[in-house]
Amino acid sequence: MFTLNLQNNMNLLKKLFGGSIVNAEEERLREEVRNFDVLKYSGVKALKDGQSAYALQCFEKALEIKPELELRDYYSQALIMNNKLKPALEQLDIMSKAQPDNILIYMRMANVAYMMEDYDAMALACVEALRIDGNNSEVNYTYARACIGKNELITAVALLTKAITADAKYESAYLLRGETLLKMGDFNSAENDAEWLLKNTESSEEIILLRARIAKTKGENDESLDLYSKVIEQNPFCIDAFKERGALKLAVGDKDGAEEDMRQVLELNPNVQNDVNGEFTADGTENIQQKVEKAYRSLDPYGIGGIGL
């Protein structure tokens, strides 16, 4: 309708004033198209070259000329790369309304919401994605992560089981389900997932860490300490392994070992310094133990430290 009215107006102007005004308007429109194409191409190239800030500027200018859907897609990517997550989510919401059956849009919305730690928005995006494909293993897995963020662990386990039913070799789903079952206190089921991972996948830091935590909850302290040490051998920067091994060392009476592990935690994460005042001096066993215990009270994410604090 707009194009028809514009053409009618141009025809009228041509009759009244000749072709000069019409030609100027046509040239202006052609210039806009050229500018749009240049801005879009420049933005895409900058995005691929890692120049996300410049890409963002190009896309914003291009959108002023023409709010093209594909351009919004690129724009949302540039926003994410510039850590502008809320505007990115808003762009994706616009895209979802234009293409309500595009599952990839909802999955990107879920991932952006996850980065924002907005688990309600993440869950809503996953619900829409499941509307399109209810048996999609990745969607069920992502929805489970949202539920874990909302502390809806039973629902998370059900979704992870559904993801595994859809894809029997979905390693990440087995690992996350095992970790979630461990949080729920279902140690036997968690161990079953750990055993499946051990038999069917290459041993990884995450799998060994899960096995260490399971052994710890079962009171198999020597086995757990050995597994924590294996995690650290694979990744000497794994804070969780150091702090959980230290907690276990403290529980079994190895105060010096616990102190050394806490030193490593402090080196890897100086933000913990405020929790323990950064003081680990040999000024008496009781003083050291109090400081280590204070640190581990705030650092045991699974609540399985076994210190009895």
C-alpha positions as CSV (number, residue, x, y, z in Angstrom):
1,M,0.0,0.0,0.0
2,F,2.9,2.4,0.9
3,T,4.6,1.6,-2.4
4,L,1.4,2.2,-4.4
5,N,0.7,5.6,-2.6
6,L,4.3,6.6,-3.2
7,Q,4.1,5.8,-6.9
8,N,0.8,7.7,-7.2
9,N,2.4,10.7,-5.5
10,M,5.4,10.5,-7.7
11,N,3.1,10.4,-10.8
12,L,1.2,13.5,-9.5
13,L,4.5,15.4,-8.9
14,K,5.7,14.4,-12.4
15,K,2.5,15.9,-14.0
16,L,2.7,19.1,-12.0
17,F,6.4,19.8,-11.9
18,G,8.0,17.5,-14.5
19,G,10.5,14.8,-13.8
20,S,13.1,16.6,-11.6
21,I,11.4,16.0,-8.3
22,V,10.6,12.4,-9.1
23,N,14.1,11.7,-10.2
24,A,15.5,13.2,-7.0
25,E,13.1,11.0,-4.9
26,E,14.1,7.9,-6.9
27,E,17.8,8.7,-6.4
28,R,17.2,9.1,-2.7
29,L,15.5,5.7,-2.5
30,R,18.3,4.2,-4.5
31,E,20.9,5.8,-2.1
32,E,19.1,4.4,0.9
33,V,19.3,0.9,-0.6
34,R,23.0,1.3,-1.3
35,N,23.6,2.6,2.2
36,F,21.7,-0.3,3.7
37,D,23.6,-2.9,1.7
38,V,26.9,-1.3,2.5
39,L,26.1,-1.0,6.3
40,K,24.8,-4.6,6.4
41,Y,27.8,-6.0,4.5
42,S,30.3,-4.0,6.6
43,G,28.6,-5.2,9.8
44,V,28.6,-8.8,8.8
45,K,32.2,-8.7,7.8
46,A,33.1,-6.9,11.1
47,L,31.2,-9.5,13.1
48,K,33.1,-12.3,11.4
49,D,36.4,-10.5,12.0
50,G,35.7,-10.1,15.7
51,Q,35.1,-6.4,15.5
52,S,31.8,-6.6,17.3
53,A,31.6,-3.0,18.5
54,Y,31.9,-1.7,14.9
55,A,29.5,-4.3,13.7
56,L,27.0,-3.1,16.3
57,Q,27.2,0.5,14.9
58,C,26.7,-0.7,11.3
59,F,23.7,-2.8,12.2
60,E,22.0,0.0,14.2
61,K,22.4,2.4,11.3
62,A,21.1,-0.2,8.9
63,L,18.0,-0.9,11.0
64,E,17.1,2.8,10.9
65,I,16.9,2.4,7.1
66,K,15.1,-1.0,7.0
67,P,14.2,-3.3,9.9
68,E,15.0,-6.5,8.0
69,L,14.6,-9.7,10.0
70,E,17.9,-11.2,8.9
71,L,19.6,-8.0,10.0
72,R,18.0,-8.3,13.4
73,D,19.5,-11.8,13.6
74,Y,23.0,-10.3,13.0
75,Y,22.3,-7.4,15.3
76,S,21.3,-9.8,18.1
77,Q,24.6,-11.7,17.7
78,A,26.5,-8.4,17.9
79,L,24.7,-7.4,21.0
80,I,25.5,-10.7,22.6
81,M,29.2,-10.3,21.7
82,N,29.1,-6.8,23.3
83,N,27.5,-8.2,26.4
84,K,24.3,-6.2,25.8
85,L,22.1,-9.2,26.8
86,K,18.8,-7.5,27.6
87,P,18.7,-5.7,24.2
88,A,19.7,-8.9,22.5
89,L,16.8,-10.7,24.2
90,E,14.4,-7.9,23.0
91,Q,15.6,-8.3,19.4
92,L,15.1,-12.1,19.6
93,D,11.6,-11.6,21.0
94,I,10.8,-9.4,17.9
95,M,12.2,-12.2,15.7
96,S,10.1,-14.9,17.5
97,K,6.9,-12.9,16.8
98,A,7.8,-12.7,13.1
99,Q,8.7,-16.4,13.0
100,P,6.9,-18.2,15.8
101,D,7.8,-21.7,14.6
102,N,11.6,-21.1,14.4
103,I,13.0,-23.2,17.1
104,L,16.5,-21.8,16.7
105,I,15.3,-18.3,17.8
106,Y,13.9,-19.7,21.0
107,M,17.0,-21.7,21.7
108,R,19.1,-18.5,21.4
109,M,16.7,-16.7,23.6
110,A,17.1,-19.5,26.2
111,N,20.9,-19.2,26.0
112,V,20.9,-15.5,26.4
113,A,18.6,-15.7,29.4
114,Y,20.9,-18.3,30.9
115,M,23.8,-15.8,30.6
116,M,21.6,-13.3,32.3
117,E,20.7,-15.8,35.0
118,D,17.1,-15.1,34.2
119,Y,15.9,-18.7,34.6
120,D,12.2,-17.8,34.3
121,A,12.8,-16.2,30.8
122,M,15.0,-19.2,29.9
123,A,12.2,-21.6,30.9
124,L,9.6,-19.7,28.9
125,A,11.8,-19.8,25.8
126,C,12.2,-23.6,26.2
127,V,8.5,-24.1,26.6
128,E,8.0,-22.4,23.2
129,A,10.8,-24.5,21.7
130,L,9.1,-27.7,23.1
131,R,5.9,-26.5,21.5
132,I,7.6,-26.9,18.1
133,D,9.5,-30.1,18.9
134,G,8.6,-31.8,22.2
135,N,11.1,-34.6,21.8
136,N,14.1,-32.5,20.9
137,S,17.0,-33.7,23.2
138,E,18.8,-30.3,23.2
139,V,15.7,-28.4,24.1
140,N,14.9,-30.8,27.0
141,Y,18.4,-30.5,28.2
142,T,18.4,-26.7,28.1
143,Y,15.0,-26.6,29.8
144,A,16.5,-28.8,32.6
145,R,19.3,-26.3,33.1
146,A,16.6,-23.6,33.6
147,C,14.8,-25.8,36.1
148,I,18.0,-26.3,38.0
149,G,18.5,-22.6,38.1
150,K,15.0,-22.3,39.6
151,N,15.8,-25.2,42.0
152,E,13.1,-27.4,40.5
153,L,15.3,-30.5,40.6
154,I,12.7,-33.2,40.2
155,T,11.4,-31.6,37.0
156,A,15.0,-31.2,35.8
157,V,15.7,-34.9,36.2
158,A,12.5,-35.7,34.3
159,L,13.6,-33.5,31.4
160,L,17.1,-34.9,31.4
161,T,15.6,-38.4,31.3
162,K,13.5,-37.4,28.3
163,A,16.6,-35.9,26.6
164,I,18.4,-39.2,27.1
165,T,15.4,-41.2,25.8
166,A,15.6,-39.1,22.6
167,D,19.3,-39.5,22.4
168,A,20.7,-42.5,24.3
169,K,24.3,-41.2,23.9
170,Y,23.7,-37.7,25.1
171,E,26.8,-37.5,27.4
172,S,26.1,-34.0,28.8
173,A,22.6,-35.1,29.8
174,Y,23.9,-38.1,31.7
175,L,26.5,-35.9,33.5
176,L,24.0,-33.2,34.4
177,R,21.4,-35.7,35.6
178,G,24.1,-37.4,37.7
179,E,25.0,-34.1,39.3
180,T,21.4,-33.2,39.9
181,L,20.6,-36.6,41.5
182,L,23.6,-36.2,43.7
183,K,22.2,-32.8,44.9
184,M,18.9,-34.5,45.6
185,G,20.6,-37.2,47.7
186,D,19.9,-40.1,45.3
187,F,23.5,-41.4,45.4
188,N,22.8,-44.8,43.8
189,S,21.1,-43.3,40.7
190,A,23.9,-40.7,40.5
191,E,26.4,-43.5,40.6
192,N,24.6,-45.3,37.8
193,D,25.0,-42.2,35.5
194,A,28.6,-41.9,36.5
195,E,29.2,-45.6,35.6
196,W,27.5,-45.1,32.2
197,L,29.8,-42.2,31.5
198,L,32.8,-44.2,32.6
199,K,32.0,-47.1,30.3
200,N,30.8,-45.1,27.3
201,T,32.9,-42.0,27.1
202,E,36.4,-40.8,27.5
203,S,37.2,-39.9,31.1
204,S,37.0,-36.1,31.6
205,E,37.5,-33.7,34.4
206,E,33.7,-33.3,34.9
207,I,33.1,-37.1,35.1
208,I,36.0,-37.7,37.6
209,L,34.7,-34.8,39.7
210,L,31.2,-36.4,39.8
211,R,32.7,-39.7,40.8
212,A,34.8,-38.0,43.5
213,R,31.7,-36.4,45.0
214,I,29.7,-39.6,44.9
215,A,32.6,-41.5,46.7
216,K,32.7,-38.6,49.3
217,T,29.0,-39.0,50.1
218,K,29.4,-42.7,50.5
219,G,32.2,-42.3,53.0
220,E,34.8,-43.7,50.6
221,N,37.3,-41.0,51.6
222,D,40.5,-42.5,50.2
223,E,38.8,-43.1,46.8
224,S,37.4,-39.6,46.8
225,L,40.7,-38.0,47.6
226,D,42.4,-40.0,44.9
227,L,39.7,-38.9,42.4
228,Y,40.0,-35.2,43.4
229,S,43.7,-35.5,42.9
230,K,43.2,-36.9,39.4
231,V,40.9,-34.0,38.5
232,I,43.7,-31.6,39.6
233,E,46.2,-33.5,37.5
234,Q,44.0,-33.0,34.5
235,N,43.2,-29.4,35.4
236,P,45.4,-27.6,37.9
237,F,43.1,-24.6,37.8
238,C,40.0,-26.5,39.0
239,I,38.9,-24.5,42.1
240,D,36.1,-26.9,42.9
241,A,38.5,-29.8,43.1
242,F,40.9,-28.0,45.4
243,K,38.2,-26.7,47.8
244,E,36.3,-30.0,48.0
245,R,39.5,-32.0,48.4
246,G,40.5,-29.6,51.1
247,A,37.2,-30.0,52.9
248,L,37.6,-33.7,52.9
249,K,41.2,-33.5,54.1
250,L,40.0,-31.3,57.0
251,A,37.2,-33.9,57.8
252,V,39.8,-36.7,58.0
253,G,42.2,-34.7,60.2
254,D,44.7,-33.6,57.6
255,K,44.7,-29.9,58.6
256,D,48.0,-29.1,56.8
257,G,46.7,-30.6,53.6
258,A,43.4,-28.6,54.0
259,E,45.3,-25.4,54.5
260,E,47.5,-26.0,51.4
261,D,44.4,-26.7,49.3
262,M,42.8,-23.5,50.6
263,R,46.0,-21.6,49.7
264,Q,45.5,-22.8,46.1
265,V,41.9,-21.7,46.1
266,L,42.9,-18.3,47.3
267,E,45.5,-18.1,44.5
268,L,43.1,-19.1,41.9
269,N,40.2,-17.0,43.2
270,P,41.4,-13.9,45.1
271,N,37.7,-12.9,45.7
272,V,37.6,-15.6,48.4
273,Q,40.2,-13.6,50.3
274,N,37.5,-11.6,52.0
275,D,35.9,-14.7,53.5
276,V,39.0,-15.8,55.2
277,N,40.8,-12.5,55.6
278,G,43.6,-14.0,53.6
279,E,45.4,-15.1,56.8
280,F,46.8,-18.6,56.8
281,T,49.7,-18.4,59.2
282,A,51.2,-21.1,61.4
283,D,49.9,-19.5,64.6
284,G,48.4,-22.6,66.1
285,T,46.4,-25.6,64.8
286,E,43.1,-24.3,66.2
287,N,43.5,-20.9,64.5
288,I,44.2,-22.5,61.1
289,Q,41.3,-24.9,61.5
290,Q,38.9,-22.1,62.3
291,K,39.9,-20.2,59.2
292,V,39.8,-23.2,56.9
293,E,36.4,-24.2,58.3
294,K,35.1,-20.6,57.8
295,A,36.2,-20.7,54.2
296,Y,34.6,-24.1,53.5
297,R,31.3,-23.1,55.0
298,S,30.8,-20.8,52.0
299,L,32.5,-22.9,49.4
300,D,30.8,-26.3,49.4
301,P,28.2,-25.9,46.6
302,Y,26.8,-29.4,47.0
303,G,26.5,-29.4,50.8
304,I,28.5,-32.7,50.9
305,G,31.6,-31.5,52.6
306,G,31.2,-34.0,55.4
307,I,32.8,-31.6,57.9
308,G,29.7,-31.4,60.1
309,L,30.0,-27.7,60.6
